[in-house]
Amino acid sequence: MGLEETRNIHRILIHPRDPNTVYVAATGSAWGDSPARGVYKTTDGGRTWNHILSIDERTGCAELIMDPSNPDKLFAAMWSFRRQPWTFTSGGEGSGLYVTHDGGDTWVERTEEDGLPEGELGRMGLAMSAANPDVVYALVESKDYALYRSDDGGATFRRQTTDSDVGNRPFYYAEIHCDPTNEDHVFSLWSMVSKSTDGGRSFDIILPYSGVHPDHHALYIHPSDPNYLINGNDGGLNISRDGGKNWTFINNLPVGQFYHIAVDDNVPYNVYGGMQDNGSWVGPSAVWHAGGIRNEDWQEVLFGDGFDVQPTGDGELYAMYQGGAINRVDMTTLGSTDIQPASPDTTVSRFAWNAALSLDPNDRDGLYFGSQRVHYSPDRGRTWETLSPDLTTNDPAKLEQATSGGLTIDATKAENHCTILCITPSKSRPNELWVGTDDGRLQHTTDRGATWTDHSTKLKGLPAGSWIPFIHVSPHSPDEVYVVANNYRRNDWAPYLYRTSDGGKSWKRLAYDEDVPAHAQCVVQDPEAADLLFLGTEEGLYFSVDRGANWRQWTHDVPSVPVRDMAIQEREGDLVLGTFGRAAYVIEDLSPLRALANEGAALLNSTFRAFDAATGYQVPRPRPAGSRFLADHVWEGENRQRSAHGHVYVQADTADVHDEMEVVILNEAGDTLRRMTREVEPGWQSLVWRGDTDGIRWPSRDVETSTDPVGGGVRVVPGTYMAVMTLGSHVDTMAMTIEHDPRTTFNAEAYEAGRAQMLDAYVQVERLADLMQELAVADAAMDAMDGVWAHMSDSTTTELDSLQTEVAQGIESIHDMLWTPKDFVGYDHVTVRVMGQLYDAMPDIQEGATANAARKLDIATLAIDAVEAEVRALMDGPWQDLLAAARKVEVTVDGVLDGIQNQED
């Protein structure tokens, strides 16, 4: 809808009587001067925009409020600010409070002459109440941080309080809200939430650091019920219905901001990562319980702003929080130990907000950590050695973080600079390391830090001093290295991705604006298909199947959100994404993309193509821990298929001609175990097999005429099988592996005994099914003749009617031995029926052959014997009499009966 260059929009106001009139408060880019900031207005629903308030290229609009009684009256808080990678400045000549009474055609500034503070101003928060629009509040950053109030519609202001409980970090929080039913009730949102009930003179904390996540940024107050509050903070969404005394956390929103992602080799494998202001976490990529992956399946291992989390593979992991704090965590006890390396000399160590951590790929006990130097521990953080001098520019002008903030000091370590951002060791060359810094250095050592080479000047087109947050060494060659850089912190939004194929002697840029219209964050090369690359950007995931020559955005089920980190789980062939905004994603089974990378675009000309499947697992489906019925207030992430499942590609022209494929599962000896049919559509789709053999037809009231393969039966033994797929004249195969539950040991002897017992039970199922088909054929024949006999004279059909009634009642009586009667009204779980006995006789194969299961089958067999006796008595008696009587009239049932039986065959 336009305004793309504004970068950051703080508030949107829609005219209450004209939805085509909309006002936008744009703070603009934080990282550089730009005219695209201030207040914008549209009167045609966003087709065109007018820039109705602009001060200068440094000053944006930090808040915009509309008079509830007069939509043409608005207040705008204009804010002059600038952020650089190493500092932040809030305040400047452009800051000020402006008011319009004519919908933005003209604006008047309110100044110290109107009661606002004199001197330089910073950010402001604004609020009005529908209860009395003459009352206007302004939370103003100046040499003091104070709340001001106007009682004359904003013409004049007076200072109400400088109480610390009104707020603490104006650059980060400047949200105030007024109760729409009481102008003296004011809420201030900051690290906590405070409320005034005396017109802003004093504030009490209503949301402390405990209970609800701190750092608050949004508040909704119901227009007629001020007890109904919705609070948005760094941890999510909370709702109160009693004015803030009690809160409910909304835990089914799929949001989260992952800085880093890692995986392990467990089955199912775990995903590790740290989230912005929400700690460090580990959770399963799939769960064995029913339903999806719940929040409760994830475990927090360390709090703070969560960054990199790296598992050792033997029960410990490393987790970080802001400014280089790093802990070693025991996953059994969740006990943690601070292991941040001490400075080796008198120079204070500088750690990035998101510091560099890397495991030693050649030593499970070794890890690398970065300050301005590279530190190495051979014993999991108990001792450290320093492998480098300062690898940054060490520019004194960029090392004044203690004064960062402008009018209000805000030194959180977020602006720590001249630090190492990433360390990437070579797996095949233990003494080789690559290091990227936040001030543009690309350092490289081949002798474990004795000497270093800076390659940054070889990255053609990259502005000096750019951020280098990600380096990836190819799993195919140690001389092939990928470097991601970005420079958006200096208002340069281009993507920078480079590759060397000769160990750093020469470099090639791989991404440009025309291919990737957003700055790059991370890159990974597939370990199997060398030409397959994935690039995480600020606006989604991109991939290349030709080693970076061309890029396409991945849009299937992954939104255009920032992708900050990626990891490939090699055993499964899964790509795991850590996004900023929509948490973690798994793109399961990369085999089609690998084939496309290895074979090129010719693959898409295939008429019918199959790819080997992801492994299936023979696991139970228990309920998750806790209550069964939780309504809608629980988040469930998508779970992995337990069945073996692989990709199939069908060309559109082929799918137009054939819409169903036949599937046959073969064992190693070539024996057919399972027959299935599957519908096909143009393009990519999945074939799923749960690891079962052909089943049997179960008893039915109706004549079975389908020739389709029957449902699944006994499960197969763990192993690899072959699926043969036929689509018209097109045939392809897919390897499908079934594994036993990895938590238990497969007992082949018990399986064979249990399988034999199940096959014995199937014999009885088929016997009963045959008996029911005999009845179904007879019943269908009588139904077919009803219309014929109805037109014959009563004298002719008297005997037929009597016998037909007797047979029909006999069939119904036998059906009632198996199933609840069709016309039954009520709830009957007491009457013992044959089908219940038969279901009860199906053994649990993994238990082997048990005496109890054998006894249950004996009981079912006796019940089926009784059914068979009833069927024989009916079919050998009244049914035969009906056939004989029908032959005496001019239209017989024999032809109809033959037709039904032939149809069944």
LUMMARVEX-262671 format. One record per residue (C-alpha): x, y, z. Coordinates in steps of 0.1 Angstrom, whole numbers, padded with zeros to 4 digits, always signed. Layout:
XYZ
...
This chain:
+0000+0000+0000
+0030+0023-0002
+0053+0040+0023
+0079+0013+0018
+0108+0037+0024
+0095+0046+0059
+0110+0014+0073
+0094+0018+0107
+0058+0028+0114
+0047+0033+0150
+0010+0041+0148
-0019+0039+0123
-0051+0058+0130
-0083+0052+0110
-0109+0080+0108
-0139+0068+0129
-0164+0079+0102
-0145+0075+0070
-0124+0043+0067
-0107+0056+0036
-0090+0083+0056
-0060+0070+0075
-0031+0086+0093
+0003+0070+0097
+0030+0079+0122
+0064+0069+0107
+0095+0070+0128
+0115+0062+0097
+0148+0044+0094
+0167+0042+0127
+0200+0039+0109
+0203+0069+0086
+0188+0102+0074
+0158+0099+0052
+0129+0122+0042
+0105+0092+0045
+0094+0099+0081
+0068+0120+0099
+0030+0119+0095
+0013+0107+0064
-0024+0108+0054
-0045+0090+0028
-0081+0098+0019
-0085+0071-0007
-0078+0040+0013
-0040+0039+0007
-0039+0044-0030
-0021+0077-0026
-0005+0094+0004
+0002+0130+0015
+0032+0138+0037
+0014+0162+0060
+0040+0167+0088
+0078+0166+0082
+0105+0183+0102
+0138+0171+0088
+0155+0139+0077
+0164+0129+0113
+0130+0135+0129
+0102+0110+0127
+0068+0107+0144
+0071+0087+0176
+0034+0089+0185
+0001+0101+0170
-0032+0104+0189
-0067+0115+0177
-0092+0135+0198
-0120+0110+0205
-0146+0137+0201
-0130+0154+0170
-0112+0132+0145
-0098+0163+0128
-0078+0172+0159
-0046+0152+0163
-0014+0154+0184
+0020+0143+0169
+0051+0137+0190
+0080+0143+0166
+0113+0127+0176
+0148+0134+0165
+0170+0104+0170
+0197+0083+0154
+0210+0048+0160
+0245+0036+0149
+0260+0002+0155
+0280+0015+0184
+0257+0042+0199
+0222+0056+0202
+0212+0093+0203
+0177+0103+0215
+0169+0140+0212
+0176+0168+0188
+0163+0201+0175
+0136+0185+0155
+0118+0169+0185
+0086+0185+0196
+0049+0183+0202
+0025+0194+0174
-0013+0197+0172
-0037+0201+0142
-0073+0210+0142
-0080+0205+0105
-0070+0169+0098
-0033+0178+0092
-0036+0207+0068
-0019+0230+0094
+0001+0222+0125
+0011+0242+0156
+0040+0233+0178
+0036+0234+0216
+0067+0246+0234
+0081+0257+0267
+0059+0288+0264
+0029+0263+0267
+0043+0246+0297
+0065+0219+0281
+0102+0216+0292
+0127+0239+0276
+0158+0228+0259
+0163+0197+0238
+0135+0171+0238
+0135+0134+0231
+0108+0109+0227
+0072+0115+0239
+0043+0093+0247
+0008+0108+0243
-0027+0099+0256
-0063+0113+0258
-0094+0100+0273
-0128+0097+0257
-0142+0106+0291
-0128+0141+0288
-0109+0150+0256
-0098+0183+0272
-0073+0163+0292
-0041+0155+0273
-0011+0137+0288
+0025+0138+0275
+0053+0117+0288
+0083+0138+0278
+0120+0129+0276
+0142+0159+0283
+0169+0166+0309
+0143+0151+0332
+0118+0123+0323
+0084+0137+0333
+0047+0134+0328
+0028+0165+0317
-0009+0172+0317
-0032+0196+0299
-0067+0204+0310
-0075+0228+0281
-0073+0204+0252
-0035+0207+0248
-0032+0245+0247
-0011+0245+0279
+0006+0219+0300
+0019+0215+0336
+0043+0189+0350
+0027+0163+0371
+0055+0140+0382
+0091+0129+0377
+0085+0098+0398
+0107+0069+0386
+0076+0046+0385
+0064+0065+0355
+0090+0049+0333
+0127+0043+0329
+0140+0039+0293
+0123+0065+0270
+0141+0053+0238
+0126+0019+0243
+0093+0026+0261
+0071+0057+0256
+0036+0043+0258
+0010+0059+0280
-0027+0051+0278
-0057+0068+0294
-0088+0050+0307
-0116+0058+0282
-0141+0061+0311
-0120+0081+0336
-0095+0108+0325
-0076+0106+0358
-0066+0070+0353
-0034+0067+0333
-0013+0036+0325
+0025+0038+0317
+0042+0009+0299
+0079+0004+0305
+0099-0025+0320
+0069-0028+0343
+0034-0013+0340
+0023+0014+0364
-0010+0031+0369
-0021+0065+0382
-0055+0071+0396
-0049+0108+0405
-0044+0124+0372
-0008+0114+0368
+0006+0129+0401
+0016+0094+0414
+0020+0059+0400
+0017+0024+0415
+0032-0007+0399
+0005-0031+0387
+0027-0054+0367
+0060-0060+0384
+0089-0081+0370
+0073-0113+0382
+0043-0132+0368
+0039-0115+0335
+0069-0110+0313
+0085-0076+0316
+0092-0050+0289
+0057-0037+0279
+0049-0021+0245
+0012-0023+0239
-0021-0019+0258
-0057-0021+0248
-0085-0009+0272
-0120-0018+0263
-0139+0014+0255
-0168+0007+0280
-0152-0018+0304
-0119-0006+0317
-0114-0038+0336
-0108-0055+0303
-0072-0050+0294
-0049-0066+0268
-0012-0062+0273
+0015-0069+0248
+0051-0073+0259
+0084-0089+0250
+0070-0123+0261
+0037-0122+0243
+0001-0113+0251
-0018-0112+0284
-0054-0105+0292
-0069-0091+0324
-0106-0089+0332
-0103-0073+0366
-0084-0041+0359
-0049-0057+0361
-0051-0076+0393
-0050-0110+0376
-0037-0119+0341
-0040-0148+0317
-0011-0155+0294
-0022-0163+0258
+0000-0193+0249
-0013-0203+0215
+0002-0175+0194
+0029-0188+0170
+0054-0161+0176
+0090-0160+0188
+0123-0145+0178
+0152-0170+0174
+0187-0156+0171
+0203-0190+0166
+0194-0226+0158
+0212-0259+0164
+0202-0296+0162
+0214-0328+0177
+0213-0365+0166
+0186-0378+0189
+0156-0397+0176
+0135-0375+0172
+0163-0349+0171
+0161-0318+0193
+0162-0282+0182
+0181-0257+0203
+0181-0219+0202
+0179-0186+0220
+0151-0161+0217
+0151-0123+0220
+0144-0115+0257
+0130-0150+0262
+0159-0172+0272
+0176-0203+0257
+0155-0234+0249
+0156-0270+0237
+0126-0288+0222
+0118-0318+0201
+0115-0316+0163
+0088-0342+0167
+0070-0359+0196
+0058-0395+0200
+0026-0385+0218
-0007-0377+0201
-0013-0343+0187
+0013-0317+0179
+0044-0302+0196
+0032-0282+0226
+0050-0254+0244
+0053-0277+0273
+0075-0300+0252
+0101-0273+0252
+0125-0266+0282
+0141-0233+0291
+0177-0239+0300
+0188-0203+0307
+0171-0169+0309
+0181-0135+0296
+0181-0126+0259
+0188-0160+0245
+0214-0164+0218
+0234-0194+0207
+0227-0228+0223
+0250-0256+0214
+0247-0292+0226
+0278-0313+0233
+0260-0345+0224
+0265-0362+0257
+0241-0345+0281
+0255-0310+0284
+0251-0278+0264
+0263-0242+0262
+0238-0213+0264
+0243-0176+0263
+0227-0143+0272
+0234-0108+0262
+0269-0093+0263
+0289-0125+0262
+0275-0142+0293
+0279-0180+0287
+0269-0210+0308
+0275-0247+0306
+0242-0265+0315
+0238-0301+0327
+0207-0314+0309
+0199-0339+0336
+0197-0315+0365
+0194-0282+0345
+0221-0268+0368
+0243-0242+0351
+0278-0229+0355
+0292-0195+0344
+0321-0201+0321
+0327-0167+0305
+0365-0164+0298
+0383-0139+0320
+0405-0114+0303
+0440-0127+0299
+0455-0093+0306
+0445-0059+0319
+0425-0051+0288
+0387-0053+0294
+0371-0079+0272
+0344-0066+0248
+0316-0091+0240
+0290-0085+0214
+0253-0084+0224
+0251-0117+0204
+0286-0131+0210
+0304-0157+0189
+0303-0193+0201
+0314-0224+0182
+0321-0260+0192
+0354-0275+0182
+0344-0300+0155
+0375-0321+0163
+0372-0323+0201
+0339-0328+0220
+0353-0310+0250
+0366-0280+0231
+0348-0247+0223
+0356-0213+0209
+0343-0180+0222
+0348-0145+0210
+0353-0111+0226
+0376-0088+0206
+0399-0118+0207
+0393-0155+0201
+0393-0176+0233
+0395-0214+0233
+0387-0239+0261
+0398-0276+0258
+0378-0286+0289
+0343-0271+0285
+0351-0237+0300
+0371-0247+0330
+0402-0232+0315
+0408-0208+0286
+0436-0198+0263
+0436-0168+0240
+0443-0176+0203
+0444-0142+0189
+0452-0105+0195
+0424-0080+0191
+0410-0089+0156
+0388-0057+0153
+0396-0022+0144
+0396-0013+0181
+0384+0022+0170
+0382+0044+0202
+0354+0065+0186
+0332+0033+0187
+0340+0023+0222
+0319+0048+0242
+0290+0026+0251
+0287+0039+0286
+0275+0072+0272
+0251+0057+0247
+0215+0070+0248
+0215+0107+0241
+0193+0126+0266
+0189+0094+0287
+0218+0070+0291
+0209+0036+0279
+0239+0013+0282
+0226-0023+0279
+0255-0038+0259
+0234-0037+0228
+0258-0011+0214
+0290-0030+0224
+0312-0026+0193
+0345-0037+0178
+0337-0073+0188
+0338-0107+0172
+0304-0119+0158
+0312-0154+0145
+0339-0180+0147
+0339-0209+0122
+0364-0236+0126
+0373-0260+0098
+0364-0297+0105
+0390-0311+0082
+0418-0287+0092
+0419-0285+0130
+0442-0254+0130
+0421-0233+0106
+0396-0207+0118
+0375-0180+0101
+0363-0150+0122
+0339-0122+0114
+0336-0089+0133
+0310-0062+0137
+0334-0036+0122
+0341-0053+0089
+0370-0076+0096
+0371-0110+0080
+0400-0128+0098
+0416-0161+0089
+0442-0183+0105
+0456-0216+0093
+0480-0221+0122
+0457-0220+0152
+0460-0182+0157
+0498-0177+0154
+0492-0155+0124
+0460-0139+0110
+0450-0126+0076
+0422-0100+0071
+0404-0108+0038
+0378-0080+0041
+0393-0058+0014
+0389-0086-0011
+0351-0086-0007
+0344-0063-0037
+0314-0040-0033
+0311-0044+0005
+0314-0011+0023
+0342-0009+0048
+0331-0015+0084
+0301-0037+0075
+0288-0063+0099
+0300-0099+0092
+0278-0121+0113
+0280-0154+0095
+0306-0176+0080
+0300-0211+0066
+0327-0235+0056
+0316-0259+0029
+0312-0296+0040
+0325-0305+0006
+0358-0286+0006
+0376-0266+0033
+0387-0241+0007
+0351-0232-0002
+0338-0207+0023
+0307-0185+0023
+0305-0151+0041
+0274-0132+0049
+0277-0095+0055
+0251-0068+0061
+0252-0030+0064
+0217-0021+0072
+0228-0006+0104
+0242+0022+0083
+0210+0024+0061
+0223+0001+0034
+0198-0026+0028
+0215-0046+0001
+0223-0083+0004
+0259-0093+0007
+0269-0129+0002
+0304-0140-0009
+0322-0172-0017
+0358-0182-0020
+0367-0215-0036
+0405-0212-0031
+0408-0206+0006
+0404-0168+0005
+0427-0159-0024
+0397-0147-0045
+0360-0140-0037
+0328-0138-0057
+0297-0119-0047
+0266-0142-0050
+0236-0120-0041
+0224-0087-0055
+0192-0066-0049
+0176-0077-0081
+0177-0113-0070
+0173-0110-0032
+0155-0077-0022
+0165-0078+0014
+0197-0079+0035
+0212-0113+0042
+0215-0129+0076
+0228-0165+0072
+0237-0191+0047
+0241-0229+0046
+0252-0253+0020
+0236-0287+0018
+0261-0315+0029
+0249-0339+0001
+0241-0316-0029
+0269-0291-0032
+0250-0268-0056
+0221-0265-0031
+0224-0233-0010
+0199-0217+0015
+0201-0180+0023
+0183-0165+0052
+0173-0129+0047
+0153-0101+0064
+0123-0110+0043
+0123-0147+0042
+0142-0178+0030
+0158-0180-0004
+0174-0210-0021
+0197-0217-0050
+0201-0250-0069
+0231-0237-0089
+0255-0227-0062
+0243-0192-0059
+0240-0182-0096
+0202-0178-0092
+0180-0174-0062
+0143-0181-0056
+0123-0174-0025
+0109-0204-0006
+0072-0196+0000
+0057-0230+0009
+0044-0226+0045
+0072-0202+0054
+0062-0165+0056
+0084-0136+0046
+0099-0131+0080
+0136-0126+0090
+0155-0159+0089
+0183-0154+0114
+0199-0189+0115
+0196-0223+0099
+0208-0258+0106
+0206-0290+0085
+0199-0322+0104
+0220-0346+0083
+0204-0379+0092
+0169-0367+0084
+0178-0343+0056
+0158-0316+0073
+0164-0278+0072
+0156-0261+0105
+0150-0223+0105
+0152-0198+0133
+0130-0168+0124
+0125-0134+0140
+0088-0132+0145
+0074-0167+0137
+0098-0188+0159
+0112-0221+0144
+0103-0241+0113
+0113-0274+0100
+0114-0280+0062
+0113-0317+0062
+0133-0339+0037
+0154-0320+0012
+0156-0349-0012
+0136-0332-0041
+0157-0300-0038
+0189-0321-0037
+0178-0339-0069
+0170-0306-0085
+0205-0293-0076
+0222-0324-0088
+0202-0329-0120
+0192-0294-0130
+0159-0281-0144
+0155-0312-0165
+0141-0328-0134
+0110-0307-0137
+0104-0322-0172
+0101-0356-0157
+0066-0370-0162
+0066-0390-0130
+0093-0391-0104
+0097-0405-0069
+0123-0398-0042
+0134-0420-0013
+0113-0416+0017
+0119-0403+0053
+0120-0431+0078
+0089-0443+0095
+0088-0454+0132
+0068-0480+0149
+0058-0461+0180
+0027-0458+0202
+0005-0427+0203
+0000-0419+0240
-0016-0387+0252
+0006-0357+0261
+0012-0350+0298
-0015-0331+0316
-0052-0328+0308
-0067-0344+0277
-0093-0317+0269
-0078-0282+0268
-0101-0264+0243
-0083-0239+0221
-0059-0223+0246
-0029-0245+0237
-0004-0241+0209
+0004-0272+0190
+0032-0271+0164
+0030-0294+0134
+0043-0329+0142
+0064-0352+0120
+0047-0381+0103
+0054-0414+0122
+0049-0432+0089
+0075-0435+0062
+0068-0407+0037
+0085-0396+0005
+0080-0370-0022
+0065-0377-0057
+0066-0353-0086
+0039-0355-0113
+0040-0333-0144
+0008-0314-0150
+0001-0330-0183
+0005-0365-0168
-0018-0356-0139
-0045-0345-0163
-0046-0379-0179
-0041-0401-0148
-0054-0390-0114
-0047-0421-0094
-0016-0442-0090
-0012-0478-0079
+0013-0485-0052
+0028-0519-0043
+0051-0524-0013
+0077-0552-0018
+0101-0568+0006
+0137-0578-0003
+0126-0611-0018
+0101-0592-0041
+0070-0605-0023
+0040-0581-0024
+0032-0570+0012
+0008-0541+0006
-0013-0528-0022
-0027-0492-0022
-0041-0466-0045
-0034-0429-0041
-0048-0398-0058
-0023-0376-0076
-0023-0339-0084
+0001-0318-0105
+0034-0310-0089
+0049-0322-0056
+0030-0345-0032
+0037-0371-0006
+0034-0409-0005
+0028-0422+0030
+0031-0458+0042
+0026-0466+0078
+0046-0499+0076
+0017-0524+0074
+0008-0553+0051
-0024-0559+0033
-0053-0562+0056
-0085-0582+0053
-0121-0574+0046
-0141-0571+0078
-0177-0582+0082
-0203-0558+0066
-0241-0557+0063
-0237-0547+0026
-0225-0565-0005
-0188-0558-0010
-0182-0548-0046
-0150-0527-0044
-0119-0541-0061
-0097-0515-0044
-0069-0528-0021
-0082-0534+0014
-0070-0515+0045
-0038-0521+0063
-0031-0552+0083
-0002-0566+0103
+0028-0543+0106
+0061-0553+0089
+0093-0561+0106
+0118-0531+0107
+0137-0528+0075
+0139-0512+0041
+0112-0519+0016
+0105-0509-0020
+0074-0490-0031
+0066-0495-0068
+0043-0468-0081
+0024-0470-0114
+0007-0441-0130
-0007-0453-0164
+0024-0464-0183
+0048-0445-0159
+0065-0465-0132
+0090-0454-0105
+0102-0468-0072
+0108-0454-0037
+0129-0469-0009
+0109-0468+0023
+0125-0476+0057
+0106-0486+0088
+0124-0486+0122
+0113-0499+0155
+0107-0476+0184
+0142-0462+0192
+0135-0462+0229
+0130-0500+0230
+0146-0531+0216
+0129-0550+0188
+0121-0586+0197
+0119-0606+0164
+0108-0638+0181
+0080-0621+0200
+0070-0603+0168
+0067-0636+0148
+0047-0652+0175
+0024-0622+0178
+0020-0621+0140
+0011-0657+0139
-0016-0651+0166
-0029-0622+0146
-0031-0643+0114
-0051-0669+0134
-0075-0641+0144
-0077-0629+0108
-0089-0664+0098
-0119-0659+0121
-0125-0624+0108
-0126-0637+0072
-0149-0666+0082
-0174-0641+0097
-0170-0617+0068
-0179-0646+0044
-0210-0654+0064
-0221-0618+0064
-0216-0616+0026
-0238-0646+0022
-0265-0628+0041
-0258-0595+0022
-0262-0612-0012
-0295-0627-0001
-0307-0594+0013
-0297-0575-0019
-0315-0601-0041
-0348-0596-0021
-0345-0558-0023
-0340-0561-0061
-0372-0583-0064
-0394-0562-0042
-0404-0539-0071
-0413-0569-0093
-0432-0588-0067
-0451-0557-0057
-0469-0556-0091
-0480-0592-0089
-0514-0603-0074
-0516-0610-0037
-0527-0646-0044
-0495-0652-0063
-0472-0636-0038
-0487-0646-0005
-0462-0674+0002
-0433-0652-0012
-0442-0624+0012
-0443-0647+0042
-0410-0663+0034
-0393-0630+0025
-0404-0616+0058
-0391-0646+0076
-0357-0644+0059
-0354-0606+0064
-0362-0610+0101
-0336-0638+0103
-0309-0617+0087
-0317-0588+0111
-0316-0612+0140
-0282-0624+0130
-0270-0588+0124
-0281-0580+0159
-0257-0607+0172
-0228-0587+0156
-0238-0550+0158
-0261-0526+0176
-0295-0527+0157
-0299-0500+0131
-0329-0485+0147
-0316-0487+0182
-0322-0456+0204
-0301-0451+0235
-0267-0460+0247
-0258-0496+0251
-0222-0506+0261
-0234-0536+0281
-0247-0561+0256
-0220-0584+0244
-0219-0587+0206
-0197-0607+0184
-0179-0578+0167
-0168-0566+0201
-0155-0600+0210
-0137-0601+0177
-0121-0567+0182
-0111-0578+0217
-0094-0608+0202
-0069-0588+0181
-0036-0593+0199
-0009-0567+0205
+0018-0581+0183
+0047-0566+0202
+0036-0586+0232
+0041-0618+0213
+0017-0647+0216
+0000-0645+0250
-0024-0670+0267
-0048-0642+0274
-0051-0632+0237
-0054-0669+0228
-0083-0672+0252
-0100-0641+0238
-0097-0656+0203
-0113-0688+0216
-0142-0669+0230
-0146-0650+0197
-0144-0682+0177
-0171-0699+0197
-0193-0668+0192
-0187-0670+0154
-0195-0707+0155
-0229-0697+0170
-0233-0671+0142
-0225-0697+0116
-0251-0721+0130
-0277-0694+0128
-0267-0685+0092
-0268-0721+0081
-0302-0726+0097
-0315-0696+0079
-0299-0701+0045
-0305-0739+0044
-0341-0735+0056
-0363-0704+0049
-0340-0690+0022
-0341-0722+0002
-0379-0723+0007
-0381-0687-0006
-0360-0696-0037
-0383-0726-0044
-0414-0705-0040
-0400-0678-0063
-0394-0704-0090
-0431-0712-0091
-0440-0676-0103
-0432-0663-0138
-0404-0640-0126
-0377-0657-0105
-0350-0645-0082
-0323-0667-0097
-0312-0643-0124
-0310-0614-0100
-0291-0636-0075
-0266-0646-0101
-0260-0610-0111
-0254-0599-0075
-0230-0628-0069
-0211-0621-0101
-0208-0584-0092
-0193-0595-0059
-0168-0617-0076
